[in-house]
């Protein structure tokens, strides 16, 4: 029930109860007055009749007196008069005593006794009684009069309670509820117009103040979120540049060979000793080697370029092959053989930011190469499977693409496995790593609705498994 209606009822019910009680007391009072008036009339009639009754008894005898009394009873209408002798052993009511009684199922009657104790007259009392036949009519009149009066009072009280309950309380409370609902829905721009100086007005002022605080907090959170996003972007970009530095060391050898070819062929052409066909052949070789170097440099620049997240359909097989091609020079320098175990083409498609997933794979592959200081084998395996995330993760069970990056390196100590994704935590020697690579990879995978699992044994190699939702899956 609404608060305004409750207040109206709480105001009306005691008021109506009070009116009913007053009506009952008024009816009871009117009945008492009516009964008292009947008793007074009976007493007056008895006092007027008693001297005459006594005189006739003395002069003409008992029989004549009782006869006259009977005729008087016939003339008195509703009033009944009879002689009650004082018999032996029977005590008469006190003189002019009044009693209300109902005999033999008749209407209630008022009885009055007037004693007769004169010389020459048998002791007794005149009993006068009258029915209260108008009592019910009197009650109905009183009830009707009080009901009409009470109805008017109730209508006035109802109008006042509606004005107080709905106008002064119900409508302002409704506005407060609507404002609270808007705040709950995230709208902190609207404000209440408060003109009252009571508790409801204080509540309105507090809601407005809360909106101001929430709006300030929202702006602060937005600014902090933007700053965090910028920081995360900078960390990811710095990690990419770190990886680029490692790639550059491996690519130096790859670029050195074609540069030597280009330089030697260019000198031969410049000497002028070559016939036209041989010169054309050398120029073609130079052009091919230049394209090869351009392609390598473009891949390096594309990897290092900082871009905004842009999800689209990504073929994980092709992306993984491109990453391995890019890192093959670094792997060869370390004596590591890299291999791709691709999935079926139709199963290896996901919705993701290609550059970010490329960064994840590059970080994991580089870490695997670094873990095999004496050479070894690194396998990138892609499979589709139904998987359930670890406890405490946000993703839901479903169909995922699993990317395993497995190496045969030194492995990770058991006590360090739970810390590998912590920022700035690294097991590498000083100067060989910042400890950001796995942290950045973990954040990217989590942003894509997935997770990374780790299996490793000390001196037994490591396997990092990246789980990413397949294209079309809701995670």
C-alpha positions as CSV (number, residue, x, y, z in Angstrom):
1,X,0.0,0.0,0.0
2,X,1.3,3.5,-0.9
3,X,2.5,5.7,2.0
4,X,-0.1,8.4,1.3
5,X,-2.9,5.9,1.6
6,X,-1.5,4.4,4.7
7,X,-1.3,7.9,6.3
8,X,-4.9,8.6,5.2
9,X,-6.1,5.4,6.8
10,X,-4.1,5.8,9.9
11,X,-5.6,9.3,10.2
12,X,-9.2,8.2,9.4
13,X,-9.5,5.0,11.4
14,X,-8.9,6.5,14.9
15,X,-11.1,9.5,13.9
16,X,-13.9,7.2,12.8
17,X,-13.5,5.1,16.0
18,X,-13.7,8.3,18.1
19,X,-16.9,9.3,16.3
20,X,-18.4,5.9,16.9
21,X,-17.6,6.1,20.5
22,X,-19.1,9.6,20.8
23,X,-22.2,8.4,19.0
24,X,-22.5,5.5,21.4
25,X,-22.1,7.7,24.5
26,X,-24.6,10.2,23.1
27,X,-27.2,7.5,22.5
28,X,-26.5,6.0,25.9
29,X,-26.9,9.5,27.5
30,X,-30.2,10.2,25.6
31,X,-31.6,6.8,26.7
32,X,-30.6,7.7,30.3
33,X,-32.3,11.0,30.1
34,X,-35.4,9.4,28.6
35,X,-35.5,6.8,31.4
36,X,-35.0,9.4,34.0
37,X,-37.8,11.5,32.6
38,X,-40.2,8.5,32.7
39,X,-39.2,7.9,36.3
40,X,-39.9,11.5,37.2
41,X,-43.3,11.4,35.5
42,X,-44.2,8.3,37.4
43,X,-43.1,9.8,40.7
44,X,-45.2,13.0,40.0
45,X,-48.2,10.9,39.1
46,X,-47.8,8.7,42.2
47,X,-47.5,11.7,44.5
48,X,-50.6,13.2,43.1
49,X,-52.6,9.9,43.3
50,X,-51.4,8.8,46.8
51,X,-53.4,11.4,48.9
52,X,-56.6,10.8,47.1
53,X,-56.1,7.0,47.3
54,X,-55.5,7.3,51.1
55,X,-58.5,9.5,51.7
56,X,-60.9,7.3,49.8
57,X,-59.5,4.3,51.7
58,X,-60.3,6.0,55.0
59,X,-63.7,7.3,54.1
60,X,-65.1,4.6,51.8
61,X,-63.0,1.6,52.6
62,X,-60.4,-0.6,50.9
63,X,-62.7,-1.9,48.1
64,X,-63.8,1.5,47.0
65,X,-60.2,2.7,47.0
66,X,-59.0,-0.2,44.9
67,X,-61.9,0.3,42.5
68,X,-61.0,4.0,42.1
69,X,-57.3,3.0,41.6
70,X,-58.3,0.5,38.8
71,X,-60.3,3.2,37.0
72,X,-57.4,5.6,37.3
73,X,-55.2,2.9,35.7
74,X,-57.5,2.7,32.8
75,X,-57.3,6.5,32.3
76,X,-53.5,6.8,32.5
77,X,-52.8,5.1,29.1
78,X,-49.3,3.5,29.0
79,X,-48.9,4.1,32.7
80,X,-49.9,1.1,35.0
81,X,-50.9,1.6,38.6
82,X,-51.6,-1.2,41.1
83,X,-51.7,-1.7,44.9
84,X,-49.0,-3.8,46.4
85,X,-49.8,-4.7,50.1
86,X,-47.0,-5.2,52.5
87,X,-47.5,-8.9,53.2
88,X,-45.7,-10.6,56.0
89,X,-42.2,-11.7,55.2
90,X,-42.1,-9.6,52.0
91,X,-40.0,-6.5,51.9
92,X,-41.2,-3.6,49.7
93,X,-38.7,-1.6,47.7
94,X,-37.7,1.7,49.3
95,X,-40.0,4.7,48.9
96,X,-39.9,6.3,45.5
97,X,-37.4,3.7,44.4
98,X,-36.8,3.3,40.6
99,X,-36.1,0.1,38.8
100,X,-35.9,-1.0,35.1
101,X,-37.0,-4.5,34.4
102,X,-38.3,-6.7,31.7
103,X,-41.0,-9.2,32.6
104,X,-42.3,-12.1,30.5
105,X,-40.5,-11.1,27.4
106,X,-42.2,-7.7,27.3
107,X,-40.5,-4.4,26.6
108,X,-38.5,-2.9,29.3
109,X,-40.5,-1.0,31.9
110,X,-39.7,1.6,34.6
111,X,-41.1,0.8,38.0
112,X,-41.6,3.4,40.9
113,X,-43.0,2.6,44.3
114,X,-44.6,5.1,46.7
115,X,-45.2,3.8,50.2
116,X,-48.5,4.2,52.0
117,X,-48.2,4.1,55.8
118,X,-51.3,6.1,57.0
119,X,-53.5,5.4,59.9
120,X,-56.6,3.4,58.9
121,X,-54.9,2.1,55.7
122,X,-53.3,-1.3,55.3
123,X,-49.5,-0.8,54.8
124,X,-48.4,-1.2,51.2
125,X,-47.2,0.8,48.2
126,X,-48.5,2.2,45.0
127,X,-46.6,0.6,42.1
128,X,-46.5,2.8,39.0
129,X,-44.8,1.5,35.8
130,X,-44.5,2.5,32.2
131,X,-43.0,0.7,29.1
132,X,-40.0,2.3,27.3
133,X,-41.8,1.8,23.9
134,X,-40.1,4.9,22.5
135,X,-36.6,3.9,23.5
136,X,-35.8,2.1,20.2
137,X,-37.1,5.1,18.2
138,X,-35.0,7.4,20.3
139,X,-31.9,5.2,19.7
140,X,-32.6,5.2,15.9
141,X,-33.0,9.0,15.9
142,X,-29.8,9.5,17.9
143,X,-27.9,7.1,15.7
144,X,-29.2,8.7,12.5
145,X,-28.4,12.2,13.8
146,X,-24.9,11.2,14.9
147,X,-24.4,9.2,11.7
148,X,-25.1,12.2,9.5
149,X,-22.9,14.4,11.7
150,X,-20.2,11.8,11.6
151,X,-20.4,11.4,7.8
152,X,-19.9,15.0,7.4
153,X,-17.0,15.0,9.7
154,X,-15.5,11.9,8.0
155,X,-15.8,13.6,4.6
156,X,-14.0,16.7,5.9
157,X,-11.4,14.5,7.6
158,X,-11.0,12.5,4.4
159,X,-10.4,15.6,2.3
160,X,-7.9,16.9,4.8
161,X,-6.1,13.6,5.1
162,X,-6.0,13.3,1.3
163,X,-4.5,16.8,1.0
164,X,-2.0,15.9,3.8
165,X,-1.3,12.3,2.8
166,X,-1.1,12.7,-0.9
167,X,-0.3,16.4,-1.4
168,X,2.2,16.9,1.3
169,X,3.6,13.4,1.6
170,X,2.6,11.1,-1.2
171,X,3.6,13.3,-4.2
172,X,7.0,14.4,-2.8
173,X,7.8,10.8,-1.8
174,X,6.9,9.7,-5.4
175,X,9.3,12.4,-6.7
176,X,12.0,11.1,-4.4
177,X,11.4,7.5,-5.5
178,X,11.6,8.5,-9.2
179,X,14.9,10.4,-8.5
180,X,16.3,7.4,-6.7
181,X,15.3,5.2,-9.6
182,X,17.0,7.5,-12.0
183,X,20.2,7.4,-9.9
184,X,20.0,3.6,-9.8
185,X,19.8,3.6,-13.6
186,X,22.9,5.7,-13.8
187,X,21.4,9.1,-14.5
188,X,23.0,11.6,-12.1
189,X,22.4,14.7,-14.2
190,X,18.8,15.5,-13.0
191,X,18.2,17.4,-9.7
192,X,15.1,17.8,-7.5
193,X,13.6,21.2,-7.0
194,X,13.4,21.4,-3.2
195,X,11.3,24.1,-1.6
196,X,10.3,22.5,1.7
197,X,12.1,22.9,5.0
198,X,11.2,19.6,6.6
199,X,12.5,16.0,6.7
200,X,11.3,15.4,3.1
201,X,13.1,18.5,2.0
202,X,16.3,17.4,3.8
203,X,16.0,14.0,2.0
204,X,15.7,15.8,-1.3
205,X,18.8,18.0,-0.6
206,X,20.7,14.8,0.3
207,X,19.7,13.1,-2.9
208,X,20.9,16.2,-4.9
209,X,24.2,16.2,-2.9
210,X,24.5,12.4,-3.6
211,X,24.0,13.1,-7.3
212,X,26.8,15.7,-7.2
213,X,29.1,13.3,-5.4
214,X,28.3,10.4,-7.8
215,X,28.8,12.7,-10.8
216,X,32.2,13.8,-9.5
217,X,33.1,10.1,-8.7
218,X,32.0,9.1,-12.2
219,X,34.1,11.7,-13.9
220,X,37.0,10.7,-11.7
221,X,36.6,7.0,-12.6
222,X,36.3,7.8,-16.3
223,X,39.5,9.8,-16.0
224,X,41.2,7.0,-14.1
225,X,40.0,4.4,-16.6
226,X,41.3,6.5,-19.5
227,X,44.6,6.9,-17.8
228,X,44.7,3.2,-17.1
229,X,43.9,2.4,-20.7
230,X,46.7,4.7,-21.8
231,X,49.1,3.1,-19.3
232,X,48.1,-0.4,-20.4
233,X,48.6,0.7,-24.1
234,X,52.0,2.1,-23.2
235,X,53.1,-1.0,-21.4
236,X,52.0,-3.2,-24.3
237,X,53.7,-1.0,-26.8
238,X,56.9,-1.0,-24.7
239,X,56.7,-4.8,-24.6
240,X,56.4,-4.9,-28.4
241,X,59.4,-2.6,-28.7
242,X,61.3,-4.9,-26.4
243,X,60.4,-7.8,-28.6
244,X,61.3,-5.8,-31.7
245,X,64.8,-5.3,-30.2
246,X,65.2,-9.0,-29.9
247,X,63.9,-9.5,-33.4
248,X,66.3,-6.9,-34.8
249,X,69.2,-8.9,-33.4
250,X,68.1,-12.0,-35.2
251,X,67.1,-10.2,-38.4
252,X,70.5,-8.5,-38.7
253,X,71.9,-11.8,-40.0
254,X,69.0,-12.3,-42.4
255,X,69.4,-8.8,-43.8
256,X,73.2,-9.1,-44.0
257,X,73.1,-11.9,-46.7
258,X,70.9,-10.1,-49.2
259,X,72.7,-6.8,-48.5
260,X,76.0,-8.5,-49.5
261,X,74.3,-9.9,-52.6
262,X,73.0,-6.5,-53.6
263,X,76.3,-4.8,-53.0
264,X,78.3,-7.4,-55.0
265,X,75.9,-7.4,-57.9
266,X,75.7,-3.6,-58.0
267,X,79.5,-3.4,-58.2
268,X,79.5,-5.8,-61.1
269,X,77.0,-3.7,-63.0
270,X,78.8,-0.5,-62.2
271,X,82.1,-2.0,-63.6
272,X,80.6,-1.9,-67.1
273,X,82.2,-5.2,-68.0
274,X,79.0,-7.2,-68.1
275,X,77.0,-7.7,-71.3
276,X,73.4,-6.5,-71.3
277,X,71.9,-10.0,-70.6
278,X,74.1,-10.6,-67.5
279,X,73.5,-7.0,-66.3
280,X,69.7,-7.5,-66.6
281,X,70.0,-10.8,-64.6
282,X,72.0,-9.1,-61.9
283,X,69.6,-6.2,-61.7
284,X,66.7,-8.8,-61.4
285,X,68.6,-10.5,-58.5
286,X,69.1,-7.1,-56.8
287,X,65.4,-6.3,-57.2
288,X,64.5,-9.7,-55.6
289,X,66.8,-9.3,-52.7
290,X,65.6,-5.7,-52.2
291,X,62.0,-7.0,-52.0
292,X,63.1,-9.6,-49.6
293,X,64.6,-7.1,-47.3
294,X,61.6,-4.8,-47.7
295,X,59.3,-7.6,-46.7
296,X,61.3,-8.4,-43.6
297,X,61.5,-4.8,-42.5
298,X,57.8,-4.3,-43.2
299,X,57.0,-7.3,-41.0
300,X,59.2,-5.8,-38.2
301,X,57.5,-2.4,-38.5
302,X,54.0,-3.8,-38.6
303,X,54.8,-5.7,-35.4
304,X,56.3,-2.7,-33.7
305,X,53.5,-0.3,-34.8
306,X,51.2,0.7,-32.1
307,X,47.5,0.5,-33.1
308,X,44.1,0.6,-31.6
309,X,42.2,-2.6,-30.7
310,X,40.1,-3.6,-33.7
311,X,38.4,-7.0,-33.5
312,X,37.7,-8.9,-36.7
313,X,37.8,-12.5,-38.1
314,X,41.3,-13.9,-37.7
315,X,42.8,-17.0,-39.2
316,X,44.9,-18.3,-36.3
317,X,46.8,-20.7,-38.6
318,X,48.0,-17.9,-40.8
319,X,48.7,-15.6,-37.9
320,X,50.8,-18.2,-36.1
321,X,52.8,-19.0,-39.3
322,X,53.5,-15.3,-39.8
323,X,54.8,-15.0,-36.2
324,X,57.0,-18.1,-36.6
325,X,58.4,-16.8,-39.9
326,X,59.2,-13.5,-38.2
327,X,61.0,-15.2,-35.2
328,X,62.8,-17.9,-37.2
329,X,66.0,-15.9,-37.5
330,X,66.1,-15.4,-33.7
331,X,65.4,-19.1,-33.2
332,X,68.2,-20.2,-35.6
333,X,70.6,-17.9,-33.8
334,X,69.8,-19.7,-30.6
335,X,69.8,-23.2,-32.2
336,X,66.1,-23.6,-31.8
337,X,63.8,-25.4,-34.2
338,X,60.3,-24.0,-34.4
339,X,57.3,-25.9,-35.8
340,X,53.6,-25.2,-36.3
341,X,51.0,-27.9,-35.7
342,X,48.0,-26.2,-37.3
343,X,44.3,-27.0,-36.9
344,X,41.8,-27.6,-39.6
345,X,41.2,-24.3,-41.5
346,X,37.5,-24.0,-40.6
347,X,38.2,-24.5,-36.9
348,X,41.0,-21.9,-36.5
349,X,38.9,-18.7,-36.9
350,X,38.2,-16.4,-34.0
351,X,37.0,-12.8,-33.4
352,X,40.0,-10.9,-32.1
353,X,42.4,-8.0,-32.6
354,X,45.0,-9.5,-34.9
355,X,47.9,-7.3,-33.7
356,X,47.2,-8.0,-30.1
357,X,47.0,-11.8,-30.6
358,X,50.2,-11.6,-32.6
359,X,51.8,-9.9,-29.7
360,X,50.7,-12.7,-27.3
361,X,52.1,-15.4,-29.6
362,X,55.3,-13.5,-30.1
363,X,55.8,-13.0,-26.4
364,X,55.2,-16.7,-25.7
365,X,57.4,-17.9,-28.5
366,X,60.3,-15.5,-27.6
367,X,60.0,-16.7,-23.9
368,X,60.2,-20.3,-25.2
369,X,63.3,-19.5,-27.3
370,X,65.0,-17.7,-24.4
371,X,64.3,-20.7,-22.1
372,X,66.4,-23.0,-24.4
373,X,69.8,-21.5,-24.1
374,X,71.4,-24.7,-25.5
375,X,69.0,-25.1,-28.3
376,X,65.9,-27.4,-28.6
377,X,62.5,-27.6,-30.2
378,X,59.5,-25.3,-29.9
379,X,56.1,-26.3,-31.1
380,X,53.0,-24.1,-31.6
381,X,49.9,-26.3,-31.6
382,X,46.4,-25.1,-32.4
383,X,43.3,-27.1,-31.5
384,X,39.6,-26.6,-31.0
385,X,38.0,-28.0,-27.8
386,X,35.2,-27.6,-25.2
387,X,36.8,-26.2,-22.1
388,X,35.9,-24.8,-18.7
389,X,37.8,-21.9,-17.3
390,X,39.7,-22.2,-13.9
391,X,37.8,-21.3,-10.7
392,X,37.5,-17.5,-10.2
393,X,37.6,-16.7,-13.9
394,X,35.0,-14.7,-15.7
395,X,34.6,-16.7,-18.9
396,X,31.9,-19.4,-19.2
397,X,32.4,-23.0,-20.3
398,X,32.1,-23.4,-24.1
399,X,34.0,-24.0,-27.4
400,X,37.5,-22.5,-27.4
401,X,40.6,-22.4,-29.6
402,X,43.6,-23.6,-27.6
403,X,47.0,-22.4,-28.7
404,X,49.8,-24.4,-27.0
405,X,53.3,-23.0,-27.1
406,X,55.5,-25.8,-25.9
407,X,59.3,-25.7,-25.4
408,X,61.9,-28.1,-24.2
409,X,63.7,-25.6,-22.1
410,X,64.7,-25.2,-18.4
411,X,61.1,-25.1,-17.2
412,X,59.7,-23.1,-14.2
413,X,60.1,-23.8,-10.6
414,X,56.9,-24.9,-8.9
415,X,56.9,-22.0,-6.4
416,X,57.2,-19.5,-9.3
417,X,54.3,-20.8,-11.6
418,X,51.6,-18.8,-9.7
419,X,53.6,-15.6,-10.1
420,X,54.6,-15.8,-13.8
421,X,51.8,-13.3,-14.8
422,X,52.7,-10.7,-12.2
423,X,54.0,-7.5,-13.6
424,X,57.8,-7.1,-13.4
425,X,58.2,-10.7,-12.2
426,X,60.9,-12.6,-14.2
427,X,63.1,-15.6,-13.8
428,X,65.6,-14.3,-16.4
429,X,68.9,-12.8,-15.5
430,X,69.2,-9.1,-14.8
431,X,69.1,-7.1,-18.1
432,X,67.5,-10.0,-20.1
433,X,63.9,-9.3,-19.3
434,X,61.5,-6.7,-17.8
435,X,58.9,-9.1,-16.5
436,X,56.1,-7.5,-18.5
437,X,55.7,-9.9,-21.4
438,X,53.5,-12.5,-19.8
439,X,51.6,-9.9,-17.8
440,X,50.8,-8.0,-21.0
441,X,49.8,-11.3,-22.8
442,X,47.6,-12.3,-19.8
443,X,45.8,-8.9,-20.0
444,X,45.2,-9.2,-23.8
445,X,43.9,-12.7,-23.5
446,X,41.6,-11.8,-20.6
447,X,40.3,-8.8,-22.6
448,X,39.4,-11.2,-25.4
449,X,37.3,-13.4,-23.0
450,X,39.9,-16.1,-22.5
451,X,42.7,-17.3,-20.2
452,X,46.2,-18.7,-20.1
453,X,47.1,-22.0,-18.4
454,X,50.6,-23.1,-17.6
455,X,52.1,-26.5,-17.2
456,X,55.8,-26.7,-16.4
457,X,58.4,-28.8,-14.7
458,X,61.9,-27.7,-13.7
459,X,64.3,-28.9,-16.3
460,X,61.4,-30.5,-18.2
461,X,60.1,-27.7,-20.4
462,X,57.0,-25.6,-20.3
463,X,53.7,-25.4,-22.1
464,X,51.7,-22.2,-22.2
465,X,48.1,-22.8,-23.3
466,X,46.1,-19.8,-24.5
467,X,42.3,-20.3,-24.6
468,X,40.3,-17.9,-26.9
469,X,36.6,-18.1,-27.7
470,X,35.9,-19.2,-31.2
471,X,34.2,-16.9,-33.7
472,X,30.5,-16.6,-32.9
473,X,30.8,-17.9,-29.3
474,X,29.5,-15.7,-26.5
475,X,31.7,-15.9,-23.4
